[in-house]
Amino acid sequence: MVDNMKKKNETNATEKWRDYCNVILFGMVLAGFLIIGLLSPDKEISDTERRILHSFPKLNMQTIFGDKGKNSFMDGFEEYAVDQFPYREAFRTVHSAFSLYGIGRKEINDIYYAEGHILKTSMSIHPDSVSRSLNRMQYIKKRYLQDNQVFFAMIPDKNYYLEKQTEVPYLDYEKLETLFREQTDEYAEFIDIKEELSLNDYYKTDTHWRQERLGPVAKKIMLAMGNQFDFQFDEKYVTDQFKGVYYGQGSLPVKKETLYCLTADYMDNCIVTCYDSGKAELFSLYDFTKTEGMDPYEIFLSGSRALITIENSSAATDKELILFRDSFGSSIAPLFAGCYKKVTLIDIRYISPSILDRFVNFENTDVLFLYSAQVLNNSEGQFLD
């Protein structure tokens, strides 16, 4: 009996010692992360998430004893601690990889991984957004385009090209396309570009299409608009460090991509002018400094801008084109410039359609509405009045 009690006490002592060691080890790990966090400089920007990280909150009587909310110290410190946690990106990647490969989840924060692509999709058609998109297009047609030849093309989201057995939810693109075709048929000729695209024509980590693969799409659109399109393009390497918008949102362990742009002889004669600042500023077809920024896709015409013109003195015609577009238009517009002496790009997410006649002459121009299905189906809060 005495021996049994002795052994039991020894076992309890061993278990207590093991528990103490675990507590001490855990405390050392926490202390280590605290020390690393205190010694490491705060990061201002998350390149992968493309957002500004929270900084250390203001410390004063008001933030400590005031009402809780966005201005309180504790709430601010909680956001700061989450954003500035040591090795945060590594932990996010481990979590995503374990969720995807370890427990077989299909999505992470509405981000899906299928056929080598990171995707994000909305399964529903949003009637309010569709109506607003159609309303803005019809308004522009009635106010400015009484005598213009008008065309319309919709860019499918890359989810449309997934094999349906991947079990990734996708938007009913055909239904969305039918809605727009029926409502724009009276004033715009629809150009169907679905067959000129495939999943490989889009970046794996981004929503956008790859410019170096847009030759067939540009040709289809230009021929439909009555132009010849027989230009020779060369691929120019830009960077192998491209990280698309979905790269950071999903924090998946995927490779960075190679980004190319297309060059042609006529592009040497192109003059790009941006009017967003209220005065004419010279830009470039390709701004390679953007590769160092949060969104390397912005090398194409410096990203989304309200009003840009591309003038080409060696264009195949003397015609002019007005292109109503979203960010997809930035990469295909340089290809259109070979056919037109002037291409005017308008993004009504940043400039109101009601004031366009102050800056744009619509007489004797071709007009193309070129929008992604994603934008047309989510236009609430985007298109200006």
N, C-alpha and C positions, 0 to 999 in steps of 0.2 A: 504493500500500500504506500509506504514511504517512498519507494523507488518510483512508483507511478506518479505520485505528487511532484516529486523532484523533476521527472521528465516533463510533466505538464508545465511546470513553472519555467523550465528551460525553453520549452517550445513557445510559451507566451512571451518570454523575454526576447527570443529570436524574432518573433513576429513584430513585436513592438519596435525592436531595433531596425527591422526592415522597413516598417512604416515611417520611422523617423528619417531613415535614409532617403526614402521616396519623397518625403516632404522637403527635406533639405535640398535634394537634387532638383525638385520642381521649383523651389525658391531660387536656386542658383540660376536655373534657366531663365526665369522671369527677370531676375536681377541682371543677367547678361543682356537680355533684350532691352531692358531699361537703359543700361549703360551705353549699348550700341546706339539706341535711339537718341540719347542725350548728346553723344559725341558726333553723330552723323549730321551733316547739314540737311536742312529741310529741302525737299524737292518742290519746285514751283509748279511743274507741269507733269502730267502723266502722258507720255508719248503714246502708249498703247491705248489708253482710254480717250485720248484727245480732249482733255479737260484740265482746268486749273485745280490744283490740289488745295485743300484747306490749310491755312497758316495758323500759327499759334494765336489764340484769341486775345483780345484786350483784357488786361487784368486791372480792374479798378473797383471801387465800391459799388458802382451802378451795375456792372456785369456780374458781380458776386451776389449782391443782395437784391437786385432788381427782379422783375417778373421773369419767369422762365420763358424761353423762346429763342428765336434765332440770335438775339443779342446777349444771351446769358453766357457766362464763362463756362459753366459745366457742359452745356449743350455744344458750345463751340469747341471745347477741349475734346469732347467725345468724337466729333467729326475730324478734328485734327489728328487725334491718336490713331483713328482708323486709316486715314490717308497717309500718315507718316510712319506707320508701323514698319520696323526693319524687315527687309526681304519680303515686302508685301506682294510684289509681283510674282516671286517664286512660289509663295503660298497659294496665290490665286491660280497659278498654272497647275500646281499639284492637285488642288481641289477639283479643278475642271477635268484634269486627266483621270483622276480617280472616279469622278462621277460618270464620265463617258465610257471609260474602258473597264473600270473596276466593278461598278454596280449596274452598268448597262443603261444609263439614262439616255433618252433621245435628245433632250435639250437642256441647256444651261442658261437660265435667265432669258428664255425665248430665243436663244441662239442654237442653231442646229448644225450638225456636221454630217455631210453626206457626199459621196462621190468625190472626195478630196476638196470639197468646197465648204466654207462657213456661210451659213445662210440665216436670214431672219425674215419671217413672213407674217402676213396677216391673212387669215382665212376668209375674212368677210369683206364684201363690197360695202363701202360706206356711202349711203345715198346722199347725205348732206354734202360730203366732199365732192362726189360726182356732180351734183347739181351746181355747186360753186364753181367747179372747173368749167363746166359747160357754160355757165352764166358769164364768166370772165371772157371766154373765147367769143361768145356771141356778142357781148358788149363791144369788144374790139372790132369785130367784123362790121357791126352796124355803124359804129362811130367813125372808123378810119378806112375801111376796106370796101367801099361801095363798088369800085371798078377794078379791083385787084384779082388776080388769079391766086386762089388760096388752096393750100394743101395741108393735110394733117397726117401725122404718123405717130403711132404709140409704140414705145419701147417696152417689151415684156420684161418683167422681173426674172432674174436667172432661175428662180424656183420653177418657172414654167418648163424648163428643159430637163428637169430631173426625171429619172425613171420613177414612175408612179409607185413602184413597189418599195421605194425607200422609206415609206411611211412618214415622210416629212410633209406637214400640212402646206398646201399651196393655194394661191388665189385662183379663182375661176376666171382666167384671163379672157377666154372666149366670150364669156358673158359680159365682162367689163368692156371689151372691145365692141361688142354689138351695141351696148348702150351708147357709146360715143359715136359710132358710125351712124346710127339712126338719127341722133340729134344734130350731127354736123353735116349730114348729107346734102342739105339745101345750099350750103355756102362753101363747103370745102371738099376737095377730092381726097379720098382716103388712100394712103400708100401703105400696103401691108408688107412689113419687113420681118415677119416671124420666121420665114423660111431661110432668110439670109443670116440667121444667128443660131448659135448653139451654146451649150453650157461652157465650152472651152473659150468662147469669145468674151467671157467675163473674168474678172480677177477672182481668184479663189478666196481671198480674204476681204473682198470689198463688194459693194453693190454695183459698181460701174463696169462698163464694157471696156475692152482693151483696144486702144486706138490702132495698134498694128494689125488688127484683124477686121477693121471696119471698111476696107475697100469694097467688098460686095454690097454692104449696106448703103454706103455713099453712092455707089453706082446705081443701085435700084432707085434711090430717091431722086438723084439728078436726072436719070432717064425719064422717070415719071413726070418730072417737071419740065421736060423738053430740052434737056441739055445733053451734050456729048460728054462722056467721061472715060478718057483713055490715058490718064496720067500714069507715070511711072513713079512709084514711091520706094524709098529705101528706109529700112529700119535703123534707128539710131539707139544704141544702148544708153540708158539714163542712169539706172541704179539697180542693184540686186538686193536692196534693203527696203523694198516697198512693203508697208504694213497697212492694209486696208482698214476701213472703219470697223469691221467685225473682228479684226485681229485682237484688239484689246477688250472688246465687249464680252467675248467668250473666253478670253485668256486661255485658249487651247494651245497645246504644244505643236504648232504647225510652223512650217518653214516660211521665211520671208520670200517675197516674189521679186522677179525681175521686171522692171518697167522699161518699156521702149516708147519712142515716138517715131512718127513718120516724117520724112523729109522729101522735098521735091524741088526741082529747079525754080518753079514759079514762086515758092515761098520766100526766096531771097528778096523778092520785090514787094513783099507784103508790108504794109504799114498798119500797125495796130494802135488804136487810140481808145482810151478809157475816159469816160466822162463822170464817173461816180463822185469825184471830189467837187464837181461844179465847174471844172475847167478841163480842157483837153490835156491829157497826159499820155505820152508815148509808152506803150507796153511792148511785149514780145509775144510771138506766137507760143513760144515755150520759155517759161521762166524757170531755169534749172536751179535757182537758189531755193525753190520750194521743196526740193528733196530733203533739205535740212529741217523743214517745218513739221508740223503735226500731220499734215495731209499732203503727201507727195503728188497726189492726183492733181493738185493745184498748179502743177507745171503747165498744164494746158490753159492758156490765156489767163494765167494767174488766178484761176478758180472762178467761183460764181461772182459775177459783177452785174450791176443793174443795166449798164449800157456800154457796149463796146462796138467799135467798127473795125473791119478788116478791109483795107483797100489794096487792090492788086492791079498794078499798071500793066501787067502782062497776062491778064485774064483772057480766057477763050472768047468771052462776049463782053458787050458793054452793058449788060443787064445788072440790076441790083437785086439783092435778096434781103428780106427782113425775116429774121429767125427768132420766133418766140420759143424760149427754151428753158430747161433747168440745167443742172450741172453736167448731164450727159452731153449737152450741146457743145460744151467747151472743147471736147476732144474731136468731134466730128466736123465742127465749123471750119478748121483749117483745110479740110479736104474739099469742102464746098467752095472755098475761095478760089480754086483753080477755074471755076466756071463763071464767077461773077466779079466784076470790077469793084464791087463794094458789097460786103455782107455786114448787116447791122444786127447784133445780138441783143435781145431784150429779155430781161428776167423780171417778170412782174411780181416776183416775191420781194423785190427790192425797190421797185419803182411803180407808182400807181398808174394804171392804164388811163386814168382820166387826164393826165398831163403829158402824154406821149407826144402830142402834136407840137409841144414847145421845143422838142429836141429832134424829132424824126419827121422826115418828109416821106409820106407813103405813096406818092404819085409814081406811077409807072414802075412798080416793084413787084417781084414775086414775093409771096408770103408763105412761110412754112411754120406751122405749129408742130413742134417736136418735143414730146414729153414722155417721161417714164410712167409706166402704170402706177408705180409706187407714189409718185407725186400727185398724179391725177386722183388717186383714191385716198389721198391724205392731204387735201388742199386746204382744209379748215385751219385758219390761223397762218397760212402761208401766202396765198395770193392776196395782194392788196386791192383795196377798193379804188 
